[in-house]
Amino acid sequence: MEDEANNEVIDLAYEARKLSEDRYERQKRIPWWDQELLQEANILVVGAGTLGNEVCKNLALLGVGNITVIDYDIIEEVNLSRCVLMRSEDKNRNKAEVVAERMMELNRDINVTPLDCDVVYEYGSANYRNFDVVLMTVDNLEARIWINRYCYMWNTPLIDGGLNGLVCSVQVIIPPKTACYECTLSNLDYRNIQSRYSCFGLLRNAPERKIAMVITSSAIAGGLMTQEAVKILHNKVPTLAGKKAIIDGDTEEFDVFSIAKRENCLGHYQIEQNDAIYIEFSNKFTLRELKECVKNVIKDNNFLIEHDRSIIYGGKCPSCGKKREILGLVGKISESEMICDKCGSILDINTSGFLMLDDRTLEEHGVPNNHVLTLHLSDGSFKYIIPEKVK
């Protein structure tokens, strides 16, 4: 074919091949699409199960450049009917590691970091400041609460997805403008969380409730979540910002409703710059070492440092009086671990949110790496200790 304007001959076959050789050419046809922006983006996916598989597959195919996937669970036979990135030979392997491998197989141009850890207790709150968007695909209400609070802390956009049989839901949270995930919770939801623990906060030995799931509703929710994330990355207002979409596969009804931002919501946990001090430390520091770092910044020798979880500092049998040395987080220790080995009674435990043992590391106190701590000063005021990377 000849271009009449400049008398050049255009090889249509060559031009067609060029269009086909660009992996992302079709999505680039969307007028506002910026593929370089996606390649530079940094996204966190919490949960590598049914919904997490769909989201991770979508992100890999779209060419999102940097993705972190968190899940501490292992693959079982029951996962294979709902998880597109898992195979029979993957059984008993960590979900996040397998999903990361399969994402890299789909697209060698992306970087995927798998983390085998418990996001509630082992992933520090300051990590959430590093991401452009967080996609929450967990099936655990308690995990959702903490992820929501830490995203709100750093104004990190959060997209939540939920599954229940043929019904799926998607909520988009843009802190501090919109309602957060916790704004949707009722007193019953909090009671359901508490039912997992004893009066002392010890984990009860009860079977975990399983939710009905199917790949069809997961594909719908995963598509919506990824699509809203792409809009956020492009600085376009996501359609579901401050809203929740519920798709009922039984009736094929698609409902979208706005969520009111609740005043005094526990999830609205933010740090003002005037209340922050930045210190280079890791959770391998002893409490004494951290205190010395604080003294170099704050002129106060009578401060206390607080974790946002309760710490067990020992137990005593109410029946026979036998004592036991214990150091760990309340929610990670079960009732069965707190039985007196002398008489069989459940130990009374001494708990506090304050770090007390100077010679023990922050990690031994249950503080994850890269975690924000609260500094209580002698005049009654407080500051937040924000970790900077140790050089």
Buried (B, 14 or more C-beta within 10 A) or exposed (E): EEEEEEEEEEEEEEEEEEEEEEEBEEBEEEEEBBBEBBBEBBBBBBBBBBBBBBBBBBBBBBBBBBBBBBBBBBBEEEBBEBBBBBEEEBBEBBBBBBBBBBBBEBBEEBBBEBBBBBBBBBBBBBBBBEBBBBBBBBBBBBBBBBBBBBBBBBBBBBBBBBBBEBBBBBBBBBBEEBBBBBBBBEEEBBEBBEEBBBEBBBBEEEEEEEEEBBBEBBBBBBBBBBBBBBBBBBEEEBBBBBBBBBBBBEEEEEEEEEBEBBEEBBBBBEBEEEBEEEBEBBBEBBBEBBBEBBEEEBEBEEBBBBBBBBBBBBBBBEEEEBEBEBBBBBBBBBBEBBBBEEEEBBBEBBBBBBBBBEEBBBBBBBBBBBBBBBBBBEEEEEBBBBBEEEE
